[in-house]
Amino acid sequence: MPAERLSMRKVREVLRLKYACGASVRTIARAVGIGHTLSFATQVGPGTAALVETIMRTKPHPEQGFRACLGILRLAKTYGDVRLEA
């Protein structure tokens, strides 16, 4: 799945939050709305959404499970939603 393109306004906001305010990466992602992994998984199906949610919940920090979740969503792009949900 290709990375979501950010508008220049969001890039400026990310830089402002990071360097002017000293915010953490997690806070910045929530504030700007980057990282819609669970919503993409919900579009694939309920089984995929449950798996992504479990991966994110079991990690100490949700960022640690992000790459695994992207791999699962990439499988949906390669094989289709129906085969991934089976």
Beta strands, then each sheet from edge to edge (+ up, - down):
end
